[in-house]
Amino acid sequence: MAEDLDLNVDMEKMKDPEEYKKFWKRLSAVEIKMVEKNEVCRHNLGDVFIYESPLKKPEKLCGALMYIIERYIWLVALGVPSWYDDPSVYKIHCPDAKGTVWELRKIKKPAK
């Protein structure tokens, strides 16, 4: 039987707007970086974009890619491990048949 993943979120407190704001501030930004380019794409190898939060999309990022990545942004921001050797990195292929591959990484917030 799989063990539950503890994200250290007390859902009972989420009824309070202040607790919701505290939770939102804990979410990490997510960096996405093109690591493979297999055919024509308006983006270039090494391009980096930042999701400041799962709901704040970066400007100028391809809409088709955003559509695919949005399924993973929350997982990364919450720190859910990926299926790769490095569980802190997700590799996502754009929807084009050959297209591009992008790495998604949580950006650690500086200690206060």
N, C-alpha and C positions, 0 to 999 in steps of 0.2 A: 504494500500500500504506500502511495506517495505521501511524503511529509508536506504539510501546509507551509507555504512561503510566508514568513512574517515580515511585513513591510513597516512594522512599528507604527501603525495608524490605528488610533482608537476611533472607530466609526461612531460610537455613541456620542462623542464630543463634536462630531461634524454637524450637529444640529445648531451649534453656536457659530455665528458669522465670524467671530474672532478666531476660533479654532480652525475654521476653514481657511482664513487668511494665513495663519501660521503654517498649515499644511501646504498651501500653494507656494509659500516662500521656500519650503524645504525641497521642492522639486528642482531637479538639476536641469541646466541647459543641455542641449544635445548638439554635438558637432557631427556634420556629415561631410565626408570627403570622398571624391572620386579616386578610386584606386586601380581601375581597369577601364580601358576604352577600346571597344572592338569594332566600331564603325563610326560614321559621321554622327556628331552630337554637338549641340551649341555650347556645351560645357567642355572644359579641358581637364586632362589628367592632373590631379592635384588640387582642383578647385575645392574650396571649403565653404560651407554655409553653416550658420548657427541658428538653431531653434532656441530662442531665449526661454521659451516654455513650450509645452506640447500644443498650446493654442496660438502661439505667436510664430507664424510661418516666416521664413526668410524671404526677402524680396528677390526677384529674378531667378528663382529656382523653377525648373521645368514643371509645369502642372501635372503631367503624366507621372513624373517621378514622385512628386509630392503625394499624389494619390496613393501610390504604393507604400511610400515611407511612413505615411500617417498611421498605418497599422502597427508600426514598431516604435514610434516616437515615445508613446506612453511607457512601453516596456523598458526602454533605455532610461528615460527620466526617472522611473521608479527603481531602477537598479535590478530589474529581473534578469537573471543570467541567460545568455544565449546558448545555442547548441554547438558553438565552435570551441576549438581548443582554448581560446581566450574568452571566457564567459562574459567579459566586459565589452566585447565588440560584436556587433551584428553586421553581417555583410548582406546587402540587398541588391538584387539585380533590377535595373530599370525594366519597364514593361516591353521594350523593344526586343525583338527576337535575338539579336546579338548584343546590341547596346552597351551599357556601362554597368560597373559594379561600384557600389558605394559602401563605405564603412560608417557605421553609426556608433558614436561613443558618448558616454556621459561626461560632461565637464564638471569636474569636482569643484565645489564652491570653496573659496579660501576660508580657513579657520578664523573665527572671530576672537 
